[in-house]
Amino acid sequence: MRTFDAEPQVLQDLREESEIVTAQAHPDFNVWAVRHPTLGKLVIIEGRDGSGVIVETEE
């Protein structure tokens, strides 16, 4: 498992390119579990300022 810091545009692009499996809103951040066509399973965590973290999971 690897994690990467990500800019708002990267997070938005990944969400648009991926199939969203599930999403959860929290007062301080949003979380999406997605399936990307080339990157596989990812967890996207986005803070209120738009920046966030991408977690690349193992198959």
PyMOL Python script that loads the backbone (N, CA, C, O; Angstrom):
from pymol import cmd

cmd.read_pdbstr("""\
ATOM      1  N   MET A   1       0.847  -1.159   0.000  1.00  0.00           N
ATOM      2  CA  MET A   1       0.000   0.000   0.000  1.00  0.00           C
ATOM      3  C   MET A   1       0.905   1.238   0.000  1.00  0.00           C
ATOM      4  O   MET A   1       1.891   1.300   0.734  1.00  0.00           O
ATOM      5  N   ARG A   2       0.553   2.211  -0.830  1.00  0.00           N
ATOM      6  CA  ARG A   2       1.323   3.455  -0.893  1.00  0.00           C
ATOM      7  C   ARG A   2       0.374   4.642  -0.790  1.00  0.00           C
ATOM      8  O   ARG A   2      -0.787   4.557  -1.192  1.00  0.00           O
ATOM      9  N   THR A   3       0.874   5.744  -0.251  1.00  0.00           N
ATOM     10  CA  THR A   3       0.080   6.964  -0.170  1.00  0.00           C
ATOM     11  C   THR A   3       0.824   8.098  -0.872  1.00  0.00           C
ATOM     12  O   THR A   3       2.055   8.133  -0.893  1.00  0.00           O
ATOM     13  N   PHE A   4       0.056   9.020  -1.445  1.00  0.00           N
ATOM     14  CA  PHE A   4       0.606  10.154  -2.177  1.00  0.00           C
ATOM     15  C   PHE A   4      -0.187  11.406  -1.825  1.00  0.00           C
ATOM     16  O   PHE A   4      -1.417  11.370  -1.778  1.00  0.00           O
ATOM     17  N   ASP A   5       0.508  12.510  -1.579  1.00  0.00           N
ATOM     18  CA  ASP A   5      -0.167  13.794  -1.449  1.00  0.00           C
ATOM     19  C   ASP A   5      -0.645  14.196  -2.839  1.00  0.00           C
ATOM     20  O   ASP A   5       0.007  13.884  -3.836  1.00  0.00           O
ATOM     21  N   ALA A   6      -1.783  14.889  -2.908  1.00  0.00           N
ATOM     22  CA  ALA A   6      -2.324  15.246  -4.219  1.00  0.00           C
ATOM     23  C   ALA A   6      -2.951  16.634  -4.200  1.00  0.00           C
ATOM     24  O   ALA A   6      -3.564  17.053  -3.218  1.00  0.00           O
ATOM     25  N   GLU A   7      -2.778  17.322  -5.306  1.00  0.00           N
ATOM     26  CA  GLU A   7      -3.379  18.631  -5.514  1.00  0.00           C
ATOM     27  C   GLU A   7      -4.856  18.459  -5.876  1.00  0.00           C
ATOM     28  O   GLU A   7      -5.262  17.384  -6.318  1.00  0.00           O
ATOM     29  N   PRO A   8      -5.655  19.499  -5.696  1.00  0.00           N
ATOM     30  CA  PRO A   8      -7.095  19.412  -5.994  1.00  0.00           C
ATOM     31  C   PRO A   8      -7.406  18.932  -7.415  1.00  0.00           C
ATOM     32  O   PRO A   8      -8.321  18.130  -7.603  1.00  0.00           O
ATOM     33  N   GLN A   9      -6.669  19.405  -8.406  1.00  0.00           N
ATOM     34  CA  GLN A   9      -6.962  19.010  -9.787  1.00  0.00           C
ATOM     35  C   GLN A   9      -6.719  17.526 -10.012  1.00  0.00           C
ATOM     36  O   GLN A   9      -7.473  16.883 -10.743  1.00  0.00           O
ATOM     37  N   VAL A  10      -5.686  16.975  -9.402  1.00  0.00           N
ATOM     38  CA  VAL A  10      -5.392  15.544  -9.535  1.00  0.00           C
ATOM     39  C   VAL A  10      -6.517  14.720  -8.906  1.00  0.00           C
ATOM     40  O   VAL A  10      -6.951  13.720  -9.477  1.00  0.00           O
ATOM     41  N   LEU A  11      -6.984  15.138  -7.736  1.00  0.00           N
ATOM     42  CA  LEU A  11      -8.076  14.416  -7.075  1.00  0.00           C
ATOM     43  C   LEU A  11      -9.335  14.435  -7.934  1.00  0.00           C
ATOM     44  O   LEU A  11     -10.002  13.412  -8.092  1.00  0.00           O
ATOM     45  N   GLN A  12      -9.655  15.588  -8.482  1.00  0.00           N
ATOM     46  CA  GLN A  12     -10.843  15.712  -9.327  1.00  0.00           C
ATOM     47  C   GLN A  12     -10.716  14.842 -10.576  1.00  0.00           C
ATOM     48  O   GLN A  12     -11.663  14.147 -10.946  1.00  0.00           O
ATOM     49  N   ASP A  13      -9.560  14.876 -11.222  1.00  0.00           N
ATOM     50  CA  ASP A  13      -9.347  14.061 -12.420  1.00  0.00           C
ATOM     51  C   ASP A  13      -9.503  12.576 -12.125  1.00  0.00           C
ATOM     52  O   ASP A  13     -10.137  11.855 -12.895  1.00  0.00           O
ATOM     53  N   LEU A  14      -8.932  12.115 -11.018  1.00  0.00           N
ATOM     54  CA  LEU A  14      -9.047  10.697 -10.672  1.00  0.00           C
ATOM     55  C   LEU A  14     -10.491  10.295 -10.420  1.00  0.00           C
ATOM     56  O   LEU A  14     -10.917   9.220 -10.840  1.00  0.00           O
ATOM     57  N   ARG A  15     -11.247  11.144  -9.741  1.00  0.00           N
ATOM     58  CA  ARG A  15     -12.664  10.834  -9.498  1.00  0.00           C
ATOM     59  C   ARG A  15     -13.432  10.747 -10.816  1.00  0.00           C
ATOM     60  O   ARG A  15     -14.264   9.858 -10.995  1.00  0.00           O
ATOM     61  N   GLU A  16     -13.153  11.664 -11.734  1.00  0.00           N
ATOM     62  CA  GLU A  16     -13.862  11.670 -13.014  1.00  0.00           C
ATOM     63  C   GLU A  16     -13.496  10.475 -13.889  1.00  0.00           C
ATOM     64  O   GLU A  16     -14.331   9.997 -14.657  1.00  0.00           O
ATOM     65  N   GLU A  17     -12.268   9.991 -13.785  1.00  0.00           N
ATOM     66  CA  GLU A  17     -11.797   8.878 -14.605  1.00  0.00           C
ATOM     67  C   GLU A  17     -12.157   7.519 -14.012  1.00  0.00           C
ATOM     68  O   GLU A  17     -12.011   6.496 -14.681  1.00  0.00           O
ATOM     69  N   SER A  18     -12.619   7.498 -12.783  1.00  0.00           N
ATOM     70  CA  SER A  18     -12.809   6.237 -12.054  1.00  0.00           C
ATOM     71  C   SER A  18     -14.276   5.916 -11.837  1.00  0.00           C
ATOM     72  O   SER A  18     -15.150   6.780 -11.917  1.00  0.00           O
ATOM     73  N   GLU A  19     -14.512   4.648 -11.562  1.00  0.00           N
ATOM     74  CA  GLU A  19     -15.826   4.194 -11.112  1.00  0.00           C
ATOM     75  C   GLU A  19     -15.848   4.338  -9.593  1.00  0.00           C
ATOM     76  O   GLU A  19     -15.033   3.734  -8.896  1.00  0.00           O
ATOM     77  N   ILE A  20     -16.779   5.134  -9.083  1.00  0.00           N
ATOM     78  CA  ILE A  20     -16.871   5.321  -7.635  1.00  0.00           C
ATOM     79  C   ILE A  20     -17.612   4.136  -7.031  1.00  0.00           C
ATOM     80  O   ILE A  20     -18.757   3.856  -7.385  1.00  0.00           O
ATOM     81  N   VAL A  21     -16.939   3.446  -6.112  1.00  0.00           N
ATOM     82  CA  VAL A  21     -17.514   2.276  -5.454  1.00  0.00           C
ATOM     83  C   VAL A  21     -18.346   2.720  -4.258  1.00  0.00           C
ATOM     84  O   VAL A  21     -19.470   2.254  -4.069  1.00  0.00           O
ATOM     85  N   THR A  22     -17.795   3.616  -3.456  1.00  0.00           N
ATOM     86  CA  THR A  22     -18.508   4.141  -2.298  1.00  0.00           C
ATOM     87  C   THR A  22     -17.920   5.505  -1.943  1.00  0.00           C
ATOM     88  O   THR A  22     -16.774   5.814  -2.268  1.00  0.00           O
ATOM     89  N   ALA A  23     -18.733   6.306  -1.273  1.00  0.00           N
ATOM     90  CA  ALA A  23     -18.290   7.638  -0.849  1.00  0.00           C
ATOM     91  C   ALA A  23     -18.818   7.911   0.551  1.00  0.00           C
ATOM     92  O   ALA A  23     -19.875   7.415   0.940  1.00  0.00           O
ATOM     93  N   GLN A  24     -18.066   8.705   1.298  1.00  0.00           N
ATOM     94  CA  GLN A  24     -18.456   9.052   2.669  1.00  0.00           C
ATOM     95  C   GLN A  24     -18.062  10.508   2.915  1.00  0.00           C
ATOM     96  O   GLN A  24     -16.917  10.895   2.679  1.00  0.00           O
ATOM     97  N   ALA A  25     -18.999  11.297   3.381  1.00  0.00           N
ATOM     98  CA  ALA A  25     -18.723  12.692   3.731  1.00  0.00           C
ATOM     99  C   ALA A  25     -18.514  12.795   5.234  1.00  0.00           C
ATOM    100  O   ALA A  25     -19.219  12.161   6.019  1.00  0.00           O
ATOM    101  N   HIS A  26     -17.546  13.595   5.616  1.00  0.00           N
ATOM    102  CA  HIS A  26     -17.224  13.860   7.017  1.00  0.00           C
ATOM    103  C   HIS A  26     -17.120  15.376   7.144  1.00  0.00           C
ATOM    104  O   HIS A  26     -16.812  16.037   6.152  1.00  0.00           O
ATOM    105  N   PRO A  27     -17.359  15.953   8.304  1.00  0.00           N
ATOM    106  CA  PRO A  27     -17.277  17.417   8.417  1.00  0.00           C
ATOM    107  C   PRO A  27     -15.930  18.009   7.978  1.00  0.00           C
ATOM    108  O   PRO A  27     -15.890  19.150   7.518  1.00  0.00           O
ATOM    109  N   ASP A  28     -14.839  17.265   8.110  1.00  0.00           N
ATOM    110  CA  ASP A  28     -13.515  17.791   7.782  1.00  0.00           C
ATOM    111  C   ASP A  28     -12.940  17.286   6.468  1.00  0.00           C
ATOM    112  O   ASP A  28     -11.991  17.875   5.949  1.00  0.00           O
ATOM    113  N   PHE A  29     -13.491  16.210   5.920  1.00  0.00           N
ATOM    114  CA  PHE A  29     -12.952  15.631   4.693  1.00  0.00           C
ATOM    115  C   PHE A  29     -13.987  14.738   4.030  1.00  0.00           C
ATOM    116  O   PHE A  29     -14.989  14.368   4.641  1.00  0.00           O
ATOM    117  N   ASN A  30     -13.732  14.392   2.763  1.00  0.00           N
ATOM    118  CA  ASN A  30     -14.548  13.435   2.010  1.00  0.00           C
ATOM    119  C   ASN A  30     -13.664  12.268   1.606  1.00  0.00           C
ATOM    120  O   ASN A  30     -12.466  12.429   1.374  1.00  0.00           O
ATOM    121  N   VAL A  31     -14.273  11.090   1.526  1.00  0.00           N
ATOM    122  CA  VAL A  31     -13.535   9.877   1.159  1.00  0.00           C
ATOM    123  C   VAL A  31     -14.280   9.166   0.031  1.00  0.00           C
ATOM    124  O   VAL A  31     -15.500   9.006   0.080  1.00  0.00           O
ATOM    125  N   TRP A  32     -13.523   8.741  -0.988  1.00  0.00           N
ATOM    126  CA  TRP A  32     -14.075   7.944  -2.072  1.00  0.00           C
ATOM    127  C   TRP A  32     -13.235   6.694  -2.234  1.00  0.00           C
ATOM    128  O   TRP A  32     -12.007   6.771  -2.233  1.00  0.00           O
ATOM    129  N   ALA A  33     -13.871   5.550  -2.373  1.00  0.00           N
ATOM    130  CA  ALA A  33     -13.202   4.318  -2.792  1.00  0.00           C
ATOM    131  C   ALA A  33     -13.556   4.157  -4.260  1.00  0.00           C
ATOM    132  O   ALA A  33     -14.734   4.120  -4.615  1.00  0.00           O
ATOM    133  N   VAL A  34     -12.542   4.060  -5.121  1.00  0.00           N
ATOM    134  CA  VAL A  34     -12.781   4.042  -6.564  1.00  0.00           C
ATOM    135  C   VAL A  34     -12.000   2.919  -7.235  1.00  0.00           C
ATOM    136  O   VAL A  34     -11.053   2.366  -6.677  1.00  0.00           O
ATOM    137  N   ARG A  35     -12.435   2.600  -8.463  1.00  0.00           N
ATOM    138  CA  ARG A  35     -11.691   1.687  -9.338  1.00  0.00           C
ATOM    139  C   ARG A  35     -11.285   2.487 -10.566  1.00  0.00           C
ATOM    140  O   ARG A  35     -12.132   2.922 -11.345  1.00  0.00           O
ATOM    141  N   HIS A  36      -9.992   2.673 -10.728  1.00  0.00           N
ATOM    142  CA  HIS A  36      -9.455   3.411 -11.871  1.00  0.00           C
ATOM    143  C   HIS A  36      -9.100   2.405 -12.956  1.00  0.00           C
ATOM    144  O   HIS A  36      -8.614   1.319 -12.637  1.00  0.00           O
ATOM    145  N   PRO A  37      -9.328   2.730 -14.242  1.00  0.00           N
ATOM    146  CA  PRO A  37      -9.074   1.755 -15.308  1.00  0.00           C
ATOM    147  C   PRO A  37      -7.623   1.279 -15.408  1.00  0.00           C
ATOM    148  O   PRO A  37      -7.385   0.135 -15.793  1.00  0.00           O
ATOM    149  N   THR A  38      -6.650   2.127 -15.071  1.00  0.00           N
ATOM    150  CA  THR A  38      -5.249   1.697 -15.176  1.00  0.00           C
ATOM    151  C   THR A  38      -4.550   1.606 -13.831  1.00  0.00           C
ATOM    152  O   THR A  38      -3.602   0.834 -13.685  1.00  0.00           O
ATOM    153  N   LEU A  39      -4.995   2.374 -12.843  1.00  0.00           N
ATOM    154  CA  LEU A  39      -4.329   2.383 -11.533  1.00  0.00           C
ATOM    155  C   LEU A  39      -4.927   1.386 -10.549  1.00  0.00           C
ATOM    156  O   LEU A  39      -4.330   1.118  -9.507  1.00  0.00           O
ATOM    157  N   GLY A  40      -6.089   0.837 -10.859  1.00  0.00           N
ATOM    158  CA  GLY A  40      -6.719  -0.145  -9.974  1.00  0.00           C
ATOM    159  C   GLY A  40      -7.493   0.500  -8.844  1.00  0.00           C
ATOM    160  O   GLY A  40      -8.078   1.571  -9.005  1.00  0.00           O
ATOM    161  N   LYS A  41      -7.491  -0.162  -7.701  1.00  0.00           N
ATOM    162  CA  LYS A  41      -8.263   0.299  -6.548  1.00  0.00           C
ATOM    163  C   LYS A  41      -7.539   1.429  -5.824  1.00  0.00           C
ATOM    164  O   LYS A  41      -6.363   1.314  -5.479  1.00  0.00           O
ATOM    165  N   LEU A  42      -8.267   2.524  -5.603  1.00  0.00           N
ATOM    166  CA  LEU A  42      -7.707   3.685  -4.917  1.00  0.00           C
ATOM    167  C   LEU A  42      -8.683   4.171  -3.856  1.00  0.00           C
ATOM    168  O   LEU A  42      -9.894   3.979  -3.970  1.00  0.00           O
ATOM    169  N   VAL A  43      -8.140   4.799  -2.831  1.00  0.00           N
ATOM    170  CA  VAL A  43      -8.944   5.542  -1.865  1.00  0.00           C
ATOM    171  C   VAL A  43      -8.498   6.990  -1.982  1.00  0.00           C
ATOM    172  O   VAL A  43      -7.309   7.294  -1.882  1.00  0.00           O
ATOM    173  N   ILE A  44      -9.461   7.884  -2.193  1.00  0.00           N
ATOM    174  CA  ILE A  44      -9.179   9.305  -2.344  1.00  0.00           C
ATOM    175  C   ILE A  44      -9.733  10.024  -1.122  1.00  0.00           C
ATOM    176  O   ILE A  44     -10.919   9.913  -0.813  1.00  0.00           O
ATOM    177  N   ILE A  45      -8.878  10.752  -0.436  1.00  0.00           N
ATOM    178  CA  ILE A  45      -9.278  11.511   0.751  1.00  0.00           C
ATOM    179  C   ILE A  45      -9.038  12.984   0.437  1.00  0.00           C
ATOM    180  O   ILE A  45      -7.910  13.397   0.168  1.00  0.00           O
ATOM    181  N   GLU A  46     -10.116  13.773   0.474  1.00  0.00           N
ATOM    182  CA  GLU A  46     -10.028  15.182   0.109  1.00  0.00           C
ATOM    183  C   GLU A  46     -10.436  16.055   1.286  1.00  0.00           C
ATOM    184  O   GLU A  46     -11.534  15.916   1.824  1.00  0.00           O
ATOM    185  N   GLY A  47      -9.542  16.956   1.680  1.00  0.00           N
ATOM    186  CA  GLY A  47      -9.827  17.897   2.753  1.00  0.00           C
ATOM    187  C   GLY A  47     -10.707  19.035   2.274  1.00  0.00           C
ATOM    188  O   GLY A  47     -10.955  19.168   1.076  1.00  0.00           O
ATOM    189  N   ARG A  48     -11.174  19.845   3.188  1.00  0.00           N
ATOM    190  CA  ARG A  48     -12.049  20.964   2.846  1.00  0.00           C
ATOM    191  C   ARG A  48     -11.368  21.997   1.955  1.00  0.00           C
ATOM    192  O   ARG A  48     -12.049  22.720   1.228  1.00  0.00           O
ATOM    193  N   ASP A  49     -10.037  22.083   1.995  1.00  0.00           N
ATOM    194  CA  ASP A  49      -9.326  23.036   1.139  1.00  0.00           C
ATOM    195  C   ASP A  49      -9.093  22.493  -0.268  1.00  0.00           C
ATOM    196  O   ASP A  49      -8.519  23.187  -1.107  1.00  0.00           O
ATOM    197  N   GLY A  50      -9.534  21.252  -0.541  1.00  0.00           N
ATOM    198  CA  GLY A  50      -9.406  20.657  -1.870  1.00  0.00           C
ATOM    199  C   GLY A  50      -8.208  19.758  -2.046  1.00  0.00           C
ATOM    200  O   GLY A  50      -8.212  18.899  -2.928  1.00  0.00           O
ATOM    201  N   SER A  51      -7.176  19.928  -1.233  1.00  0.00           N
ATOM    202  CA  SER A  51      -6.020  19.049  -1.347  1.00  0.00           C
ATOM    203  C   SER A  51      -6.294  17.762  -0.581  1.00  0.00           C
ATOM    204  O   SER A  51      -7.246  17.681   0.195  1.00  0.00           O
ATOM    205  N   GLY A  52      -5.458  16.766  -0.806  1.00  0.00           N
ATOM    206  CA  GLY A  52      -5.715  15.518  -0.110  1.00  0.00           C
ATOM    207  C   GLY A  52      -4.657  14.465  -0.333  1.00  0.00           C
ATOM    208  O   GLY A  52      -3.499  14.762  -0.626  1.00  0.00           O
ATOM    209  N   VAL A  53      -5.089  13.221  -0.184  1.00  0.00           N
ATOM    210  CA  VAL A  53      -4.201  12.066  -0.240  1.00  0.00           C
ATOM    211  C   VAL A  53      -4.852  10.990  -1.101  1.00  0.00           C
ATOM    212  O   VAL A  53      -6.066  10.787  -1.065  1.00  0.00           O
ATOM    213  N   ILE A  54      -4.014  10.310  -1.873  1.00  0.00           N
ATOM    214  CA  ILE A  54      -4.444   9.153  -2.636  1.00  0.00           C
ATOM    215  C   ILE A  54      -3.789   7.928  -2.015  1.00  0.00           C
ATOM    216  O   ILE A  54      -2.581   7.918  -1.778  1.00  0.00           O
ATOM    217  N   VAL A  55      -4.581   6.899  -1.752  1.00  0.00           N
ATOM    218  CA  VAL A  55      -4.057   5.656  -1.196  1.00  0.00           C
ATOM    219  C   VAL A  55      -4.225   4.601  -2.272  1.00  0.00           C
ATOM    220  O   VAL A  55      -5.341   4.293  -2.690  1.00  0.00           O
ATOM    221  N   GLU A  56      -3.105   4.050  -2.716  1.00  0.00           N
ATOM    222  CA  GLU A  56      -3.111   2.980  -3.711  1.00  0.00           C
ATOM    223  C   GLU A  56      -3.150   1.660  -2.949  1.00  0.00           C
ATOM    224  O   GLU A  56      -2.246   1.371  -2.166  1.00  0.00           O
ATOM    225  N   THR A  57      -4.181   0.862  -3.171  1.00  0.00           N
ATOM    226  CA  THR A  57      -4.327  -0.387  -2.449  1.00  0.00           C
ATOM    227  C   THR A  57      -3.873  -1.556  -3.310  1.00  0.00           C
ATOM    228  O   THR A  57      -3.760  -1.428  -4.529  1.00  0.00           O
ATOM    229  N   GLU A  58      -3.619  -2.666  -2.694  1.00  0.00           N
ATOM    230  CA  GLU A  58      -3.222  -3.865  -3.404  1.00  0.00           C
ATOM    231  C   GLU A  58      -4.464  -4.610  -3.839  1.00  0.00           C
ATOM    232  O   GLU A  58      -5.508  -4.536  -3.191  1.00  0.00           O
ATOM    233  N   GLU A  59      -4.344  -5.318  -4.925  1.00  0.00           N
ATOM    234  CA  GLU A  59      -5.490  -6.086  -5.462  1.00  0.00           C
ATOM    235  C   GLU A  59      -5.898  -7.194  -4.549  1.00  0.00           C
ATOM    236  O   GLU A  59      -6.838  -7.928  -4.852  1.00  0.00           O
TER     237      GLU A  59
END
""", "prot")
cmd.dss("prot")
cmd.show_as("cartoon", "prot")
cmd.util.cbc("prot")
cmd.orient("prot")
